[in-house]
């Protein structure tokens, strides 16, 4: 518009967004608190929240953990409770204690039962006195949080407790927890360890671990049709604990948005190129690229959003080659590093559902939670985004240049005018 207002409609969701001049003064790196953050009280073994290494038994039994063994990353599966302290975890995989889709959901709607593998693990875990105490403590905690009194909890039968425990061993809502809680150089309580603080290798191992978890969930629950992967970073984005973690949720349907997008692909196989990088390139919104992925500022999002797309012909994360996965991982981490760890964000994965014969490219959204939809949005269904797409691009690009010069991101990443911007860079349609 003549006054500088930018009106946008997301081509995949139909969401209408306006960016109005004067509402985009928020910096890309600032304190999450209006007051000076408190200094850290250093602890020998981190004990700041339930996800810390000093409180391993406050989360569900570990389905897996990644360790560094002589400089080599190794994954240990279904950890015996008596061995928790024998190794130092880099990442941990546990069930979410408060599931979005509970085991009862799968049990009552589909007659779901624990797989033979997970049932055997449950029995072995509970046969260990350490494991039995751990599980009973978790069950008591869940009952207490559910509003039960101590007297009511005491009357819950062992049979009911063991049935509740199924969610800890075979549930479909999991957490991938990153250690540590704070950065090594942290000085105050807001210097939490964020995605941008990882090395490229660590972030690649993190992504590989998430993808392994997705495969394990689906192999143990035949009723799963799609999987949601997302990260809520800091409280404004929905995080219960401000400790880095990713959530994985198994779902029995695609959801309306995915069904809409699949229909678009049926009508036009190249729609993701047309409305994605081709359009973004013509409007100078593509700001980073490597041989396997590209990043651009998305339009029509309720929050300022960076979209990162895999160029691979392989449309699902688990089908990516190591080089393709590393390229995607490097790009996502670079964007997080440029945004900074003190800005609240959501990271969302979007990929082809398990039972779809039509393919969409794997892509990751990073949404900056710097605005709060309010009455205007609710009354009009027009969302006010404080940053125009070019505003967001121009704030990220200088930071990327700086990080690359300091070897803070992969040197293989091309920035701004360096991007090749070849037509139809996403190769997913060739697999359809």
C-alpha positions as CSV (number, residue, x, y, z in Angstrom):
1,X,0.0,0.0,0.0
2,X,1.1,3.6,-0.5
3,X,1.6,4.1,3.3
4,X,4.0,1.2,3.5
5,X,1.5,-1.4,4.7
6,X,2.2,-4.9,3.3
7,X,-0.8,-7.1,2.9
8,X,-0.1,-10.8,2.5
9,X,-2.1,-14.0,2.0
10,X,-0.4,-17.4,2.6
11,X,-0.9,-19.4,-0.6
12,X,-1.0,-22.8,1.3
13,X,-3.2,-21.8,4.3
14,X,-5.2,-18.8,3.1
15,X,-4.2,-16.8,6.3
16,X,-4.3,-13.1,5.7
17,X,-1.6,-10.9,7.3
18,X,-0.9,-7.2,7.4
19,X,2.4,-5.7,8.3
20,X,1.7,-2.1,9.3
21,X,4.4,0.6,9.5
22,X,5.5,1.6,13.0
23,X,4.8,-1.8,14.6
24,X,8.1,-3.5,13.8
25,X,10.7,-1.8,16.1
26,X,11.3,-4.9,18.2
27,X,15.0,-6.0,17.9
28,X,16.0,-9.6,17.0
29,X,18.0,-10.1,20.2
30,X,16.8,-9.0,23.5
31,X,16.0,-10.1,27.0
32,X,12.9,-12.1,27.6
33,X,12.3,-10.3,30.8
34,X,11.5,-6.6,31.5
35,X,13.7,-6.8,34.6
36,X,17.4,-7.5,34.9
37,X,17.9,-11.3,34.9
38,X,19.0,-12.9,38.0
39,X,22.6,-14.3,38.3
40,X,23.1,-18.1,38.1
41,X,23.7,-20.0,41.3
42,X,26.2,-22.5,40.0
43,X,25.6,-26.2,40.7
44,X,28.0,-29.0,40.3
45,X,25.4,-31.2,38.6
46,X,22.7,-29.1,36.9
47,X,19.5,-29.2,38.9
48,X,17.6,-26.2,37.5
49,X,14.5,-28.0,36.1
50,X,13.1,-31.5,35.6
51,X,15.0,-31.8,32.3
52,X,18.4,-31.3,33.8
53,X,21.1,-34.0,34.2
54,X,20.8,-33.8,38.0
55,X,17.1,-34.9,37.9
56,X,17.1,-37.8,35.5
57,X,14.4,-39.7,37.4
58,X,11.9,-36.8,37.2
59,X,11.2,-37.7,33.6
60,X,9.8,-40.9,32.2
61,X,12.0,-44.0,31.6
62,X,14.6,-43.3,28.8
63,X,13.6,-44.8,25.5
64,X,17.1,-43.9,24.2
65,X,20.0,-41.6,24.8
66,X,22.9,-40.4,22.7
67,X,26.4,-40.4,24.3
68,X,29.9,-39.4,23.2
69,X,32.1,-42.4,23.6
70,X,35.8,-41.6,22.8
71,X,34.7,-38.8,20.5
72,X,32.2,-41.1,18.7
73,X,28.4,-40.5,19.0
74,X,26.6,-43.7,20.1
75,X,22.9,-44.3,20.7
76,X,21.8,-46.5,23.6
77,X,18.2,-47.9,23.5
78,X,15.8,-48.6,26.4
79,X,18.2,-47.7,29.2
80,X,18.1,-50.0,32.3
81,X,17.3,-47.8,35.3
82,X,20.3,-49.0,37.4
83,X,22.7,-47.7,34.6
84,X,21.4,-44.1,34.3
85,X,24.5,-42.7,35.9
86,X,27.0,-44.9,34.0
87,X,27.0,-42.7,31.0
88,X,26.7,-38.9,30.3
89,X,23.8,-38.2,27.9
90,X,24.1,-35.7,25.1
91,X,20.4,-36.1,24.2
92,X,17.7,-38.0,25.9
93,X,14.4,-39.5,24.6
94,X,11.5,-39.9,27.0
95,X,7.7,-39.9,27.0
96,X,5.9,-36.7,27.7
97,X,4.1,-37.1,31.0
98,X,1.2,-35.1,29.8
99,X,0.4,-36.3,26.3
100,X,-1.6,-34.6,23.7
101,X,-2.9,-37.9,22.4
102,X,-2.7,-40.3,25.3
103,X,-2.3,-44.0,25.4
104,X,-6.0,-44.2,26.3
105,X,-6.8,-42.4,23.1
106,X,-5.1,-45.1,21.1
107,X,-6.3,-47.9,23.3
108,X,-10.0,-47.0,23.3
109,X,-10.2,-45.8,19.7
110,X,-8.1,-48.5,18.1
111,X,-7.6,-51.3,20.7
112,X,-3.9,-50.4,20.8
113,X,-1.6,-52.5,22.9
114,X,2.1,-52.2,23.7
115,X,4.2,-53.9,21.1
116,X,6.1,-57.1,22.2
117,X,9.3,-55.1,22.3
118,X,7.9,-52.3,24.5
119,X,6.1,-54.7,26.7
120,X,9.3,-56.7,27.3
121,X,11.1,-53.5,28.2
122,X,8.3,-52.4,30.6
123,X,8.5,-55.8,32.4
124,X,12.3,-55.7,32.6
125,X,12.3,-52.1,33.9
126,X,9.7,-52.8,36.6
127,X,11.6,-55.9,37.7
128,X,14.4,-53.7,38.8
129,X,13.7,-52.1,42.2
130,X,15.2,-48.8,41.0
131,X,12.9,-48.9,38.0
132,X,9.8,-49.8,40.0
133,X,10.3,-46.9,42.4
134,X,11.0,-44.6,39.4
135,X,7.7,-45.5,37.7
136,X,5.6,-45.4,40.9
137,X,7.0,-42.0,41.7
138,X,6.1,-40.8,38.2
139,X,2.6,-42.2,38.5
140,X,2.0,-40.6,41.8
141,X,3.2,-37.3,40.4
142,X,0.8,-37.5,37.5
143,X,-2.1,-38.4,39.8
144,X,-1.3,-35.5,42.0
145,X,-1.1,-33.1,39.1
146,X,-4.5,-34.5,38.0
147,X,-6.1,-33.3,41.2
148,X,-5.9,-36.4,43.3
149,X,-5.4,-36.1,47.1
150,X,-2.7,-38.2,48.8
151,X,-5.5,-40.4,50.3
152,X,-7.0,-41.0,46.8
153,X,-3.6,-41.8,45.4
154,X,-2.9,-44.3,48.1
155,X,-6.1,-46.2,47.1
156,X,-5.1,-46.5,43.4
157,X,-4.5,-50.2,42.8
158,X,-1.3,-51.6,41.4
159,X,-3.2,-53.0,38.4
160,X,-4.4,-49.5,37.5
161,X,-0.9,-48.1,38.1
162,X,0.6,-50.6,35.8
163,X,-2.0,-49.8,33.1
164,X,-1.1,-46.1,33.5
165,X,2.5,-47.0,33.1
166,X,1.9,-48.1,29.5
167,X,2.2,-44.4,28.5
168,X,5.8,-44.3,29.8
169,X,6.9,-47.2,27.6
170,X,4.8,-47.1,24.5
171,X,3.1,-43.7,24.3
172,X,3.2,-41.7,21.1
173,X,4.1,-38.3,22.5
174,X,7.8,-37.9,23.2
175,X,10.5,-35.4,24.2
176,X,14.0,-35.2,22.8
177,X,15.9,-33.3,25.6
178,X,19.2,-31.6,25.0
179,X,21.7,-31.2,27.7
180,X,22.9,-28.8,29.3
181,X,20.5,-26.2,30.7
182,X,22.8,-23.2,30.4
183,X,25.6,-22.1,28.0
184,X,29.1,-22.8,29.2
185,X,29.8,-19.1,29.4
186,X,26.4,-18.2,31.0
187,X,26.3,-15.4,33.5
188,X,22.6,-15.0,34.2
189,X,19.3,-17.0,34.1
190,X,18.6,-16.0,30.5
191,X,21.8,-17.5,29.1
192,X,20.1,-20.8,28.4
193,X,21.6,-23.2,26.0
194,X,19.7,-22.8,22.7
195,X,19.8,-24.4,19.2
196,X,22.3,-21.8,18.0
197,X,24.8,-22.7,20.7
198,X,25.2,-26.2,19.2
199,X,27.9,-27.1,16.7
200,X,26.8,-28.2,13.2
201,X,27.8,-31.8,14.2
202,X,25.7,-31.7,17.4
203,X,22.7,-30.4,15.6
204,X,23.0,-33.0,12.9
205,X,23.1,-35.7,15.5
206,X,20.1,-34.1,17.2
207,X,18.1,-34.2,14.0
208,X,19.2,-37.8,13.3
209,X,18.1,-38.8,16.8
210,X,14.7,-37.1,16.3
211,X,14.2,-39.0,13.0
212,X,15.2,-42.3,14.6
213,X,12.5,-41.7,17.3
214,X,9.9,-41.0,14.6
215,X,10.7,-44.4,13.0
216,X,10.6,-46.2,16.3
217,X,7.2,-44.7,17.2
218,X,5.6,-45.8,13.9
219,X,7.2,-49.3,14.1
220,X,5.5,-49.8,17.4
221,X,2.1,-48.3,16.6
222,X,0.4,-49.4,13.4
223,X,-2.3,-46.8,13.7
224,X,-0.1,-43.8,13.2
225,X,-0.7,-41.8,10.0
226,X,1.4,-38.8,10.5
227,X,3.9,-37.3,13.1
228,X,4.1,-33.8,14.3
229,X,7.6,-32.5,15.3
230,X,7.9,-29.1,17.0
231,X,10.0,-27.1,19.4
232,X,8.6,-24.5,21.7
233,X,11.6,-22.3,22.8
234,X,11.0,-20.1,25.8
235,X,7.8,-19.5,27.7
236,X,6.1,-17.2,25.2
237,X,6.2,-20.0,22.6
238,X,4.6,-22.5,25.0
239,X,7.5,-24.1,26.7
240,X,6.8,-25.5,30.2
241,X,10.6,-25.6,30.9
242,X,13.0,-23.2,29.3
243,X,15.4,-26.1,28.7
244,X,16.0,-27.0,25.0
245,X,13.9,-29.9,23.8
246,X,11.8,-31.0,20.8
247,X,8.4,-32.8,20.9
248,X,7.2,-35.6,18.7
249,X,3.5,-36.5,18.6
250,X,2.0,-39.4,16.7
251,X,-1.3,-38.6,15.1
252,X,-4.0,-40.8,13.5
253,X,-4.9,-38.3,10.7
254,X,-3.3,-35.7,8.5
255,X,-5.1,-32.6,9.7
256,X,-7.1,-30.1,7.6
257,X,-4.0,-28.0,6.6
258,X,-2.1,-31.0,5.3
259,X,-5.2,-32.4,3.4
260,X,-5.5,-29.0,1.8
261,X,-1.8,-29.0,0.8
262,X,-2.0,-32.5,-0.6
263,X,-4.9,-31.5,-2.8
264,X,-2.9,-28.6,-4.1
265,X,-0.1,-31.0,-5.1
266,X,-2.6,-33.2,-6.8
267,X,-3.7,-30.3,-8.9
268,X,-0.2,-28.9,-9.5
269,X,2.8,-31.1,-8.8
270,X,5.1,-28.1,-8.8
271,X,3.0,-25.9,-6.5
272,X,5.7,-25.8,-3.7
273,X,8.3,-24.4,-6.2
274,X,5.8,-22.0,-7.7
275,X,4.5,-20.5,-4.4
276,X,7.7,-21.2,-2.5
277,X,11.3,-20.4,-3.6
278,X,10.3,-19.3,-7.1
279,X,8.0,-16.6,-5.7
280,X,10.3,-15.8,-2.9
281,X,13.3,-15.4,-5.3
282,X,11.4,-13.0,-7.5
283,X,10.7,-10.8,-4.4
284,X,14.3,-11.1,-3.1
285,X,13.2,-13.0,0.0
286,X,15.5,-16.0,-0.4
287,X,18.5,-15.1,1.9
288,X,20.4,-18.3,2.5
289,X,21.2,-21.5,0.5
290,X,23.5,-24.5,0.4
291,X,23.5,-27.5,-2.0
292,X,20.7,-29.3,-0.1
293,X,18.5,-26.6,1.4
294,X,17.4,-23.0,1.2
295,X,15.9,-20.4,3.5
296,X,13.5,-17.5,2.8
297,X,11.1,-15.3,4.6
298,X,7.6,-16.6,4.4
299,X,4.5,-14.6,3.7
300,X,1.0,-14.8,5.3
301,X,2.1,-16.0,8.8
302,X,0.7,-14.8,12.1
303,X,4.3,-14.4,13.4
304,X,7.4,-13.4,11.5
305,X,8.5,-16.7,9.9
306,X,11.5,-18.2,8.2
307,X,10.8,-21.2,5.9
308,X,13.6,-23.7,5.3
309,X,13.1,-26.2,2.5
310,X,15.0,-29.4,1.7
311,X,15.8,-29.5,-2.1
312,X,15.9,-33.3,-2.0
313,X,13.9,-35.6,-4.2
314,X,13.3,-37.5,-0.9
315,X,10.1,-36.0,0.6
316,X,10.3,-37.5,4.1
317,X,13.0,-36.8,6.7
318,X,13.8,-40.5,7.2
319,X,14.5,-41.0,3.5
320,X,17.2,-38.2,3.3
321,X,20.8,-39.2,2.7
322,X,23.4,-38.2,5.3
323,X,24.5,-35.3,3.1
324,X,21.0,-34.1,2.6
325,X,20.2,-34.3,6.3
326,X,23.4,-32.4,7.2
327,X,22.6,-29.7,4.7
328,X,19.1,-29.2,6.1
329,X,20.4,-29.4,9.7
330,X,23.1,-26.8,9.0
331,X,20.6,-24.4,7.5
332,X,18.1,-24.6,10.3
333,X,20.8,-24.2,12.9
334,X,22.2,-21.1,11.1
335,X,18.8,-19.4,11.1
336,X,18.5,-20.1,14.9
337,X,21.9,-18.8,15.5
338,X,21.1,-15.6,13.5
339,X,17.9,-15.0,15.4
340,X,19.6,-15.6,18.8
341,X,18.7,-17.6,21.9
342,X,16.8,-14.9,23.7
343,X,14.0,-14.6,21.1
344,X,11.1,-17.0,21.7
345,X,10.4,-19.2,18.7
346,X,8.5,-22.2,17.5
347,X,10.2,-24.7,15.2
348,X,7.7,-26.8,13.2
349,X,8.5,-29.7,10.8
350,X,6.2,-30.3,7.8
351,X,6.6,-33.4,5.6
352,X,4.7,-36.0,3.6
353,X,2.3,-38.1,5.7
354,X,3.2,-41.8,6.0
355,X,0.3,-43.0,3.9
356,X,0.2,-40.3,1.2
357,X,1.2,-41.3,-2.3
358,X,1.6,-37.6,-3.2
359,X,4.7,-35.9,-2.0
360,X,5.4,-32.5,-0.4
361,X,9.0,-31.4,0.4
362,X,10.3,-31.6,3.9
363,X,10.3,-28.0,5.3
364,X,10.8,-26.4,8.7
365,X,9.2,-23.2,9.9
366,X,10.9,-21.0,12.5
367,X,8.3,-18.6,13.9
368,X,9.4,-15.6,16.0
369,X,6.9,-15.3,18.9
370,X,7.4,-11.5,19.2
371,X,3.7,-10.5,18.8
372,X,0.5,-11.5,20.5
373,X,-2.7,-11.8,18.4
374,X,-5.5,-9.9,20.1
375,X,-9.0,-8.5,19.6
376,X,-8.4,-7.1,16.1
377,X,-7.3,-10.5,14.8
378,X,-10.2,-12.3,16.4
379,X,-12.8,-10.0,15.0
380,X,-11.4,-9.7,11.5
381,X,-9.4,-12.9,10.8
382,X,-6.7,-10.5,9.6
383,X,-3.4,-10.9,11.6
384,X,-1.0,-8.1,12.3
385,X,2.6,-9.2,11.8
386,X,5.0,-6.6,13.2
387,X,7.7,-7.2,10.6
388,X,7.3,-7.1,6.8
389,X,9.1,-10.0,5.0
390,X,11.9,-7.6,3.9
391,X,12.3,-6.3,7.5
392,X,12.9,-9.8,8.8
393,X,15.3,-10.6,5.9
394,X,17.3,-7.4,6.5
395,X,17.7,-8.2,10.2
396,X,18.9,-11.8,9.6
397,X,21.3,-11.3,6.7
398,X,23.9,-9.1,8.5
399,X,24.0,-11.5,11.4
400,X,24.5,-14.5,9.0
401,X,27.5,-12.7,7.4
402,X,29.0,-12.1,10.8
403,X,28.5,-15.6,12.0
404,X,30.0,-17.1,8.9
405,X,33.0,-14.8,9.2
406,X,33.5,-16.0,12.8
407,X,33.0,-19.7,11.7
408,X,29.8,-19.7,13.8
409,X,27.8,-21.4,11.0
410,X,28.7,-23.7,8.1
411,X,30.9,-22.0,5.5
412,X,29.0,-23.8,2.8
413,X,26.0,-21.6,3.3
414,X,25.6,-18.9,0.6
415,X,24.0,-15.7,1.8
416,X,21.8,-13.1,0.1
417,X,23.2,-12.2,-3.4
418,X,25.4,-15.3,-3.3
419,X,22.3,-17.6,-3.6
420,X,22.1,-19.3,-7.0
421,X,18.2,-19.1,-7.2
422,X,17.9,-21.7,-9.8
423,X,14.2,-22.2,-11.0
424,X,12.3,-25.0,-9.3
425,X,15.1,-25.9,-6.9
426,X,12.9,-28.3,-4.9
427,X,13.1,-31.7,-6.4
428,X,10.3,-33.5,-4.5
429,X,8.0,-33.5,-7.5
430,X,10.2,-35.9,-9.3
431,X,9.3,-38.6,-6.8
432,X,5.6,-38.3,-7.3
